[in-house]
Amino acid sequence: MGFLNGRVTFTRYRVGGPSPLPFSEEMLGLLESHAIGKHTPADPTDGVSTGWAGGGHVLDQTFDLAKNFINDALHAAIRIDTDKIPGTLLRAYTQIELDARAGMNASGHPTKAQRQEAKEAARARAESEAADGRFRRHSHYPVLWDGQNGVLYAGATSASVLERLMSLFRETFDRPLEPITAGTLAMGYDESGDDADRTAQRFSEGSLNLYGGDSGDHLSTVAWAENAPNMLDHLGNEFLVWLWHQLQNDSDTVQLADGSEAAVMLAKTLTLDCPRGETGRDSLTDDAPTRLPEAFRALQSGKLPRKAGLIIVRHGAQYELTLQAESLAVTGAALPKPEERLEPYEGKVARIDALRHFAETLDLLFDAYRARRIGSSWSEEVGRIKRWMTAA
């Protein structure tokens, strides 16, 4: 069941509105009333139907309190059904219709009108066959709403899937969703007014500016900033550069704001991209990719990390994951298994606690960078990083 076993992939959102706790049968009723096949037209114009599913498997459409509400969290799934006639089949039917009409002509060739008739007849035949659902594809993505922390975990990173989920969630629960990205975490959720303005001003100063130009023009020169949900999401790229430098030159542990520390390793995979969209992308795979000469050369040339594999250890719990820099989306994360065998329900409770601890660890790690970034010594740190980059 989605987030309750195996490796996890997620994009996070902060859920607006009052606390949903305790989750109730009313919430369950809202899920059921917006289940797949219930809240959308029977024949959607784009061939795509969206709705909630039970979360157990792709055909699970059952909901109940014991299954879907665990440890102050709602666990379900979004199912997306797509009806699409295979292009190869449609072309075959068209050719059959064309051959039949051409055979009626002395020339042996279909007329323009017959070509149009053949296309229409082929389309009608394929749509008639599609009515029984034989071409329907079911996609299934787990969703977990953490009521304790007001966070929604969406088990997908695809923009089209996430757009459908946000629309379905708002329609079902009448609550807004705000993406949790590098930009939103950088600004902080507890700042407003003058404090928020001062923080924004700090982020507009002292950019690492690894790709040339004045420090103030970095937004226009980062190719991927144009489509980012938040104008400060490029700070996720800077975060990974800072972390790379920190681990290679200072310590493999990072002190966190809650008094704990995280041991961190950049591992398995590293993707760097040209922020101007000119020199392409480098994707490296190695036990320690940042130690590869080509990784450092890419960084020196002005490319920025877009995705990195991480191993993080905090409070004795080890997490392995791949982190997307701007969205802070996580793919393929391995959560620690309980040290002792647990009953099924207790195992699910422990799993959700592990997910919360993992998310907290990620946020604290990013916050360590954020504290440095808006601190008075950031300009000195930028100097250190640039000297490191030009020394080799």
N, C-alpha and C positions, 0 to 999 in steps of 0.2 A: 504493500500500500504506500506508494509515493514516498513521502518523507519519513515513513516509519521503518524503512529498511533499505539496505544497499547504499550506493553512492547517491549523492543529491546534487541537483543543479537548480539554481534559483536566481531570480531577480526579486529585489525587495521593494515594498511600498509602505509608506506610513499611512495608516487608516485614520481618516478624520472622524470627528464626532465623539460623543461620550463613550466611556468604556462599555463594551458589549457584555461584560460579565455580570451575572452568570449567564452563559449561553442557555437558551431556553427552547422549548418546543416551538415557540413562535419563529425563531431563527430557522429551525428545521422545516417549518411550513413554507418559509420564504424560499429555501433551497428547492423544495419539492415543486413549488409553483413555477419555478424557473428552470426545471430540469430539462434535459435535452428533449426536443420534440414538443414541449408544452408552450414555451413563451415566444417562439418564432413562427412565422407563417409556415404552413405545410409545404409550400413550394417557394422557397426563397429565390429572389430574382438572380442572385449571384451564385446559386447552387451550393451555398454554404449555410449550415444550421449550427447554432451554438447553444449550449445549455450546460447545466450542472450534471455531474454524474456522481455515483456513490463513492468512488475512489478506490474500490477494491481491485477492479480490472476494467477494461475498456467497455464491457457491456453491463457493468454494475450500475443499476439505477435505483437502488434501495438506499433509504436514509433512516437512521434511528439514532437516538441519543447516545447509546453505548458505543456505537461504532464511529460516529462522526464527531463526537465531542470528547476529547481526551486532554487531561491536564491543562484546562483553561485554554484549549485551542480547538478550532474547528478544522477538521481535515476532510477534504472532498476532492473533486477534480472538475476541470472544465473539459467538456468533450466537444470536438469540432468535427462535424460530418460534412464531407465534400462530395457532391455528385458531379462527376466529370466524365464525359464520354471519351474513351481513349481515341486519340487522333488517328492511330493506325486503323482502328475499326471503322471510323467515319470515312476515311479515305477509301477503304475497301468497299463499303456500301455505295459510295459515290461512283466508283469505277464500275461496279456491277450495274448500277442504274444507267450509266453512260453507255456501256456495251449493249444493253438491251435496246436503248433508243437508237444507237448508231446502226444496229442491225435492221432497223425498219427503213433506213434511207438507202437510196441507190448508190450514193457516194461512199457509204460505209462510215461516214463521219457524222457526229451529232451536230445539230445546229446550235446557235447561241442560246436560243430559247430552251432547247432540250438540255443544254448544260445546266441552266438555272433550275429546270424541273428536276434534274438528277440530284442536284445538291439539296433541294428541298425535300425530295423523297427520301434521300439517305438520312437527312437530319430527323425527319419524322419517324423513320424506322428505328433509329438509334434511341430517340427520346421515348418511344413506346417501350422499348426493351429496358430502358433505364428506370421506368416507373416502378419496377419491382425491387429497386435498390441494388441491382447486381453490380453497378459501377460505383457504389458508395464506399468511401474511405473513411474510417473512424480514426481520429487522433485524440489522444488522451493525455492530459497534463495535470499532475497533482497540484493542489493548492492547500496551503495551511495558513489560517488566520490566528496569529498568536494574540489572544485577548489580553494577556498580562502586559505586553509591551506595545500593543497597538500596531503590530507589523503584519503585513501580508507577504507570505513567501509564495511566489509563483514559480512553478517548476518548469520554466521555459526561458529562453533568451531571445527567441524570434520576435521581431517587432510586430508582425502581423498577429501572432498569437497573443502577445501582451495587450495589443489594442483591443482585441475581442474580449479578453478577460476584464480589462478595465471597464469597458462598456457594460458587460454582464454584471459585474460586481456593483456598479453604481445603480443599475436598473433593479437589482435584487434587494440591496440593503440601503439604498439612498445615502451612501457615504462617499466622500471624495477619496481618491488615492493620490499620494504624492510619491513619485519615484525616489528611492534612496540611492543617490549617486554620489560621486566624488564632490560635485558642486553643492548639493544640499547638505552633505555632512560637513563640508568646509565652512559653510555659513552658520551651521549650528541651528538647533531647533529651539533653543531657549533664548535667542537673541532677537531683539526687535528695535525699531526706532533708531536712535543715535548709535547704539551698540552695533546693530547690524550694518549701519552706514560705515562705521569705523572699520569693521571687519572687512567689508567689501573694498574699502580704500586700501587696507593692508595687502589684500590679494592682488590689487591692481599695481602694486609696487614690488620691485625686487624679483621679478620673474627670473627663473634660471636662464630663459632666453637662449636656449641651446641652438636655435635655428636661424640666428641672425636677425637684423632689424632692431628697432628700438623696443625697449621693454614694454612699452604701452601698446604695441601693435600685435601682440602675440595671438589675440583671438582671431584676427583676420588672416593670419598665416598658418593656423592649424587647420588642415583640410577637413578634418572630421568634426570640428567645433560647430560647423554650420547646422548639422542635424542633431546636435546633442540636446537632450531635454533641458539642461541647465547650462548657462553661459560659462560657468566655472568648472564644468566637468573635465576640462583639460588638466586640471590640477591632479587628476588621477595619474596622468602620465608623469607629472613632476614627482608625485608621491613615490612611484616605482624607481625613478632615478635616485631620489633621496635615500630610499631603502637600500638600493644597490650599493650606494656609496657608504652608507652607515655600516652595512654588514661586511663590506670588504676592507674598510679602513679603521673602523672604531671597535665594534663588538658584534658578535652574533646574537646578542640579546638586546631587547629594547625595553626601557623602563616605561611602564604604563601609568596612567593617571590614577588608577585605583590602588597603587602601591605594589601591584604584581609586576612580573616581567614576562616577556614572550621571547622564546628562542626561535629564531627565524632562519630559514634557508630558502634561497631561490633555487628551484630544482625542476628538472624534467623538461620544461619547455619555456621558450622566450620568443616573443614576436615583437619586432621593432618596425616602425613605419616612418616614412618620410612625411613630416608635417606639411610640406608644400605640395605633396602629391606628385613629386617629380622623379624620385630615384627608387621607388618601389618599396617592397616589404621584405624583411628577412625573418624567416621562421627557423628557429634553432631547437634541436632536441639533444639533450645530454643530461647526465646526472647533475652537473653543475654548469648550466649554459652560460652564466655570466662570467665564468672563467675562460671561456673560449675566446681566442684572439679576435675572431670575426665579430663577436658580440660587442666587444669594446670598440672595435673600429667602426661599427655601425653607429654606436653612440657618439663617437667623436665626429662622425660625418654629419651629425645633426638629427639622426633618426631617434625617435622616442619609443619607449616601451608601451605597447598597446595591451599585451596579455602576458602574464607570467605564472609559472607554476610555483607554488609555495608549500613549504612544510612549516607549520607553526606549532609550538608546544607551549602551553600555559596551564598552570595548576596541574601538571602531570598529564594533561590530555593532549594528544597529538592529532593534528588535522593536516590532511594533504588535499590540495585543491589547485584549481587554475582560476586566476582572478582576472577579470576584464577591467582595464584601468579606469575608463571613464564612467561606466555604469556600475562598477563594483559588483557586477554579476559574477556568480560562482558557478563553475562547471566541474562535475566529477569529483565532488568533495567526499572524502572518506572520513566518517566520524568514528571516534573510538567505541569499541564494543564494551559492554559491562564486564567487569571482572568476574562476576558470578552469574550463574544461570538464573534467569528471572521468569516468572509467569508471564504469559503473553501480554496482559494488560500492563503489568509493571514494566515490561520491556518497552512498550510504547511510551509510557510516561518518561522513562529514562532517556529514550531517544529524543523526545521533544526537549527535555532539559539540556541534552547535549547540543542540539541545534541552537538553543538560546545562548548557551555558553560560547559556541563557535561564533555566532553573529556578534556577540558582545566583544569577543577577542578581536575580530576584524575591525570593529568600530574603534576600539581602544588603540589599536595599532595605527589606524589612520589618524586618530586624534593626537597621537604622539608627533606625527608629522605636522599636523595642523598647529599644534602649540608652538613648534619651532618656527613654522611659516609666518605666524603673526607676531612672533616675539621680536624683541629689540636686537637680537644677535643674528637674525636671518641673513643680513647682508654679508656678515663674516662667513656664514655657512655656505652661501653661494660662492664666495671666493674660494673656499676650500674645495668645493665640488669642481669648480672650473679648473683649478690648478691640478687636481687629480686627473681630469679628463685630458689635459694637455701635457701632462708629465711623461706619458709613455709614447 
